[in-house]
């Protein structure tokens, strides 16, 4: 209740009060995903094909049934020299003349694409919609990748002065440590947990288990963040197919209902934030999503959060409302975020071990939750009796946040 | 970002070189970077340009070991989030001191420095950076010169 009062005093009551009059409920009928990692021998088209065909075959539909395509892609232009990714997807999947749109919201491109696919079905405009994400990142050297990713921040006032993406999250981490007494050892436990989960996921970028010592002895990228605090640069694509809920049973026995999708924006730069240890966009999107779904935090069985850096996972759990500000890291001291714990977080290894192909990440998170809700997560990472899951996708240092709640009700 | 020698629009932005921001007379808040519209009062706001003193405190900082291509040759360098006396925060480099000497709450002041060169023979970009306010930077330079066995030819005043 306190959160609501704070939000109203911030003057965004209107944003939350607005209730969409959607024509119908939406369900996910099938999913597909490539392995995330270094695909030296594959380009954007190959990745899209691999994820797309899995989803289409699983749904048992023909390409002719598809009415609309939305794809998330951050920077095909800067990574590969390839823009116009929407039409490229339709073309290469042999689906012309189906309309196709490319959505860009930095690392939240996938999540925002999902929102747009959801709107297309919920409004009644289209029935069968393919939503996906793709990114090919390993064809450039790492300094160049750092430069391209820094375009997700405020270029004029951050990157221009030498700030990098890890640098901006390091500024949040330093302040958080100063304010709340977080230790680098606890931060390391986030990466250890994600690698443990990644080791059970055949699609993960990294499948090795690591220890706290491994993290603390890895080279510093931007103090206090070390290499093992940062997610990798990956190639990958992921895809889901949406249909109206009341028709979903035609395609699958296990449709997953989209309870809510909510998106919010915040300042592009870190320097203008109200509090640099809070991602306000996440707070707003979460409040809105929970209100729309009519659910409480305790109803959530499994969470996929945007852990581009270890500190981001701790901030996300706090901002989503699972614990109070400044207390998120205590969950890691007690090991509650493992499969089998009170709140399993990033069961596919998250961005850290699962991989981060920026435009595809938001969809990859949804694919994992669908697998968990269907009881199909392999390798021993299945959460028993998971019924409701939440995915949290962030763009930049928090300028865009998308929160999606899915259930098997 | 771009390596071409073409002049960019921001070359004429005074805010790059002097700490110029926006002040809203309606809600009495200062903003940096400058804005066309006050995000609090929106069209009811009355904005005008303001020049900040350049003094502030370190709100948070980090040491960048892996830089982007443009800044690769400058690593390791310190990036700070500076809270100005007037309220707004600025992100920039902290110079004239060692990474281990920086702490949250340290008093700093703005100075004009070279930021980077565009490409190998490109235009030099200038902008503000921050340095410790307590004159310790003079000591820092003396030590640096001594280490390199160089002498001060022109006195730093």
Boltz contact constraints between the chains, C-beta under 6 A:
constraints:
  - contact:
      token1: [A, 143]
      token2: [B, 69]
      max_distance: 6.0
  - contact:
      token1: [A, 143]
      token2: [B, 72]
      max_distance: 6.0
  - contact:
      token1: [A, 144]
      token2: [B, 69]
      max_distance: 6.0
  - contact:
      token1: [A, 146]
      token2: [B, 68]
      max_distance: 6.0
  - contact:
      token1: [A, 147]
      token2: [B, 68]
      max_distance: 6.0
  - contact:
      token1: [A, 147]
      token2: [B, 69]
      max_distance: 6.0
  - contact:
      token1: [A, 150]
      token2: [B, 68]
      max_distance: 6.0
  - contact:
      token1: [A, 157]
      token2: [B, 33]
      max_distance: 6.0
  - contact:
      token1: [A, 158]
      token2: [B, 91]
      max_distance: 6.0
  - contact:
      token1: [A, 161]
      token2: [B, 92]
      max_distance: 6.0
  - contact:
      token1: [A, 162]
      token2: [B, 71]
      max_distance: 6.0
  - contact:
      token1: [A, 162]
      token2: [B, 93]
      max_distance: 6.0
  - contact:
      token1: [A, 163]
      token2: [B, 79]
      max_distance: 6.0
  - contact:
      token1: [A, 163]
      token2: [B, 91]
      max_distance: 6.0
  - contact:
      token1: [A, 164]
      token2: [B, 64]
      max_distance: 6.0
  - contact:
      token1: [A, 164]
      token2: [B, 68]
      max_distance: 6.0
  - contact:
      token1: [A, 167]
      token2: [B, 62]
      max_distance: 6.0
  - contact:
      token1: [A, 167]
      token2: [B, 64]
      max_distance: 6.0
  - contact:
      token1: [A, 167]
      token2: [B, 79]
      max_distance: 6.0
  - contact:
      token1: [A, 170]
      token2: [B, 62]
      max_distance: 6.0
  - contact:
      token1: [A, 171]
      token2: [B, 60]
      max_distance: 6.0
  - contact:
      token1: [A, 171]
      token2: [B, 62]
      max_distance: 6.0
  - contact:
      token1: [A, 171]
      token2: [B, 81]
      max_distance: 6.0
  - contact:
      token1: [A, 174]
      token2: [B, 60]
      max_distance: 6.0
  - contact:
      token1: [A, 174]
      token2: [B, 62]
      max_distance: 6.0
  - contact:
      token1: [A, 175]
      token2: [B, 60]
      max_distance: 6.0
  - contact:
      token1: [A, 178]
      token2: [B, 104]
      max_distance: 6.0
  - contact:
      token1: [A, 220]
      token2: [B, 65]
      max_distance: 6.0
  - contact:
      token1: [A, 221]
      token2: [B, 65]
      max_distance: 6.0
  - contact:
      token1: [A, 221]
      token2: [B, 66]
      max_distance: 6.0
  - contact:
      token1: [A, 222]
      token2: [B, 62]
      max_distance: 6.0
  - contact:
      token1: [A, 222]
      token2: [B, 64]
      max_distance: 6.0
  - contact:
      token1: [A, 223]
      token2: [B, 62]
      max_distance: 6.0
  - contact:
      token1: [A, 223]
      token2: [B, 63]
      max_distance: 6.0
  - contact:
      token1: [A, 271]
      token2: [B, 89]
      max_distance: 6.0
  - contact:
      token1: [A, 271]
      token2: [B, 91]
      max_distance: 6.0
